[in-house]
Each structure stands twice: as C-alpha cells, then as structure tokens.
C-alpha cells in the first residue's frame, strides 16, 4: 500500500522512490495500491486528484481515496 496525503506534497513526491525501492527488494511483481488520504480536504490539497489519477494510471496502479 503506497500511501500519501493529499495535503502534503512531499508524501506524494516520495512515491517514485518508494516504488523503486519495493521493486528492487522483491523477486516477483508486487501488487501495489495507491491510497490518497485526506481526500475530503480538497480545498487544502497540495496534490490535485487529476495528478494522483495520472500518476496511478501511468504506473498501472489502483488509486483509492480516504477521508
């Protein structure tokens, strides 16, 4: 589970490095799911929903949102 906060850009920006680390440590393709927390705080969001969706789509990940 790759979790980031919609209201904290740094957590989103750290995802590519986290994905690389996970992929380097496993021998099979892991099932990875992206979870955006604080999705209800869209007025304070530092990561747009469209950007998160694009990130997930480009990497063939599922994107979930939590409030």
N, C-alpha and C positions, 0 to 999 in steps of 0.2 A: 504494500500500500504506500503510494507516494503522496504524502500529504503536504499541502501548502495552505497558507492563509491568504484569502483574497484581499485582506487589508495590510499585508506585509509583503512587499515586493521581493525582499531578499529571500524569502522562503520559496517563492516561485523561481527566481533566478538560480537557485541551488539545485533544481531538479535535474538538469542535464548531467551534472557531475555525479549526482546520486545514481542516476540510471547507468552511467558508465561504470561506476563502482560495483553496482549489483551485477551487471553483465560480465564483469571481469572475474567475479568470485564464484560464479555458478557454471556448471557444465551443460545444463540444458536451458532452453528458452524459458525464462520465468514468466508467470502470469503477473502482470503489473497493472494496477488500477490507480488512477489519479483521483485524489479527494481534495476538493476545494472547500475549506472551512470558512465560516463567516459569510456565506453566500447571501445571507439576508441583509448584510450591511453594504449593499451596492453603492450607496451614496459616498461611503468612505473607501471604496475599493481602490486598491493600487494596481490590481490586475483585472482587466476587463474580462467579462465572461467570454467574449468572442476570441480573445487572445488565448485563454485557457482551452477553449474548444479547439482552436487551431493547433495548439501545442499537442494536445491529445490525439487529434486526427492525424497529424503529420508523423507521429510515432506509433500509430495504431494502438493507442491506449484507450481504455474506457475512462470516462470522466464522470465522477459523482460529485454532488454538491451537498453540503450540510449547513444547517443554520446554527 
